[in-house]
């Protein structure tokens, strides 16, 4: 499915990497009074020290810098992120030794999530120019009628190598309390995401929009398949459908995280028809990958083959994240 940048260069083609990564609890070490972050402090149960924080920053930065290496690409042009505490940790991330040479900038807004975790977008300033940003709240209520405070949805529009493109970064409500009990929350999140896509496409029916994020549902779940109205066959896509690139991998038994022996594809990349149109003269979808470098994988024990995490419970593993990153390769000027 993939080919090298050397082959692309020989054909005078251009390419870009667009990615998403759940950083799994990238907290600073400071106890913020208005959020539930005490476990990630030096005196908390996880003993979250400055040394461990710096190692986490280094690990996350290294992974991001490696996305696209199988295609000989120098890091993603655009990457959506979830599960970071604030702007300060993102500043530390892009100033790390691995990412500083790539000149990333940040789009971030604080979300009302009770744990204090947000979504964000990083972009290389030489590849993408931001023209508009907004953070859209998800207003939902639980069984008790009280509002469930969760992550806002981040909409970023701009110019990717001369071409208009928009990105919607998500972290939908979790399955806490059970998949069935929490399903309505994700259906509501999907409804908001779809309305955001539709509002962009209402201004330009050929708009190129990429929805990305940890959806806490699989491509086969109602929230994605029905509410977002997605399909996996890009060659038979209706005008009202969105192409779910990551469903192709899910149908092959692959996933971005494992739970109780089952692979899930919660981390997804979904796009408007303009990005898979055979007559498209600009950037279009070429291929998709779950980045599963050996350094990210548990190599032995009960959870061999799973992601190597920073913590298991309160036991420090010194790993990376419970999610593997996902990304798509966009190519300009290649025949299907």
Residue, then its C-alpha position, 0 to 999 in steps of 0.5 A: x500500500x505504501x511506496x517510498x518518497x524516492x519513488x514519488x520524487x522520481x515522478x515529481x509528486x508531492x506527499x503529506x502525512x496527516x496523523x492522530x495520536x492519543x498521548x495517554x495522560x500527558x500531565x504536568x506535575x503541578x496540582x491544578x485546583x479545578x481538575x482531577x489531576x492529583x494522581x499525576x503529581x509527585x505526592x500522588x499515587x503514581x509518583x509523577x515526578x519531573x524526571x518521569x514527566x521529561x521522559x514522557x515528553x521525550x517519548x511522545x516527541x520521538x514517536x511523533x518525529x518517527x511518523x512517516x519514516x516507513x515512507x521516508x517522510x520527515x514527520x507529519x505536516x499536521x497531527x491531532x492529539x488528545x489527552x494532554x493537560x494544557x498548553x504548557x505541556x504542548x510547548x514542552x513537546x514541540x521544544x523537545x530535541x526531537x520536534x524542535x527541528x521540525x518547527x511545529x506550532x500549536x492550536x489548543x483551547x482548554x476544554x471543560x473536561x473534569x480531568x483537565x484533558x484536552x485535544x490539540x493540533x500541531x502543524x509544521x509552519x512550513x507546510x500548513x498555514x492556519x486561517x481559522x480555529x474554533x473550539x466547539x463544546x459538546x453539550x450532553x447530559x448523563x442519566x441524572x440530567x446533569x451536564x457531562x463535562x467532556x472534551x470540546x471538538x477542535x476545528x482548524x482550517x487552513x492551507x496545506x501546501x497551497x490547498x485549502x483543508x480543514x481538520x476536526x480533532x475529537x476525543x469522544x466520551x469514554x465507555x466508562x460505565x459500560x459501552x451500552x450505558x455510555x453509547x448515547x454520549x458518543x452518538x451525541x458527539x458524532x452528531x456534533x462532528x457531522x454537523x461541523x463537517x456539513x457546515x464546512x461543506x455547505x460553503x464548499x461542496x468539494x471541501x477537503x475535511x479530515x475528521x480525526x480522533x479517539x472516538x472510543x468506538x469502532x468503525x462498525x459502531x452506530x456512532x461512526x457508521x450511521x451517525x457520521x455516515x461512513x463507508x470503507x469502500x472509497x470506490x463506491x462512496x456516495x456523495x453524502x458519505x464520509x470515507x473511513x480510511x481506518x476501517x480498511x485496517x479494522x476489517x483486516x483485524x488490526x487496531x490502535x489499542x487492545x483490550x481484553x484480548x481484542x483489538x479496537x480501532x478507536x483512533x480513526x481518520x475519516x474524510x470527505x469524498x473530495x479527498x478520494x475523488x479520482x478526478x481530484x487534481x490536488x491532494x488525495x488519500x493514498x494509504x493508511x497505517x497504524x504506526x506500531x514500531x517495536x519500541x511501542x510494543x510490549x515484548x513479553x509477559x501476559x500483555x505481549x503484543x499490546x502497547x507499552x504503556x507509561x503506567x499499568x495501574x500505579x506501576x511505572x512501566x516507562x513506556x509510551x501510550x496505550x494507543x498506537x498512532x494512526x496516519x494517512x499518506x496524502x499524495x498530489x498528482x498520482x493516478x489511482 
